[in-house]
Amino acid sequence: MALRGKIDDFGIVEIFQLISQQQRSGVLMIRSSGKKTDVIFANGMISKACPFDLLLKRDPFGDAAVQARLVTEEQLQSALAKHNESLKNLEEVLLDMNLLSVGQIQKINDYL
């Protein structure tokens, strides 16, 4: 199911209700005035919401991995693209891509 249009055409409450009632999973992307926010749903429930200003900032975990020279900037950008397309957090994506081990992820999280 894909919805596109002005919020006036659909109504945000109705969109949230539809997603909840149909127990949908995915990402609701909301754009306004050049800004974007994502609301991530899992089985009709909101699992994560990223406010406008957080989407503009870099991920501290990714920055720490680059600073520790565990991943390159290019690898991080590739992982961030996959992270934005999926419901997985960045750590899971880096693990799935075989760029970091569980131990390395724990060390970075301990540092942060």
N, C-alpha and C positions, 0 to 999 in steps of 0.2 A: 504494500500500500504506500503510495507516495502522495503527499499533499503539498501543493505549492500555491502561494497566493498571499494576499494581504491578510493580516490578522483580523481586520474588520469583516472579511469574507467568511471566516471560519469561527473565530472566537476562541481564545486560548483555553478557556474552561472546557469548552466542548471537545477540543482536541485532546486535552488531558483525560477527560472522561472516556472518550473513544479508545484511546490507547489502553487505559486501565481496564475497561470492560472487555476488550478483546484480548487482554493479556499479551500485548505485543512487546517485542524486544527490539531495541534499535536506538538510534540517535535522532532527536528532534533538534534541528539546527534553526536558530532564530537569528535573523539578520535585520539590522536597523541602522540607518545612517552610517554605513560602512563598518559597523561593529557586528560581532557575531558571538553568540553564546550557544553552548550545547547542553542539552538535557538528555541524559542516558537512561533508558528504560530497560528493565529486565523483567519479563513476564508481567508487564503492566504496572510495575512499581518503579518509582524513580530511584536509581541506584547512584547517580552522580549528577551534579549540575555544576557547570563551570561559568562563573560570572564573566562579563565582558573583559574586565581588567585582568583576570587570571589567564585568559587565553592569550593575552599579549605578552605575558612574562614567560621566561624560560623555565623549564622544569629543573628544580634544584638537584634532583637525583641524577638527571642526565648530565648536568654541568659538572657534578662531582665525579662522575664516571670518566668524563673527558679530561678533567684536571688531573685525575689519577692515572691518566694514559691507559685506561683499560679499554676504551673505545675511541675511535676517531670521530671528528665532527661529522663526517659523511655518514658513518655508521649510525650516529645518534640521530641525524636527520631522517635517515631511512626508518629507524625504529619509531621515531615520533610520528611519521606518516602512517605507519601500521597501527600505532597506538590510537591515533585519531580516527581510524577507520573501524576499530574494533571496540569491544567492551573491556578489553584487557588493560591493566595498568602498565606503565612503562617498564617496570621491573620484569613482568611476565613476558612482555614482547622481547626484551633483551635476552631473557633466558631461552625463549623459543627460537630465537635467531642464533643461538649458540655463541653469543657475544660475551656473556657473563655467566659465571657459575653461581650456584646458590650461596656459596661462601663469600664470593666477591660482593654479591648483593647485600648480604648481611653486614659486611664490613662497611660498605658505603652507608647503609642505613644507621649503623652505629655512629659513624662520623657525623651524620646530619643530626 
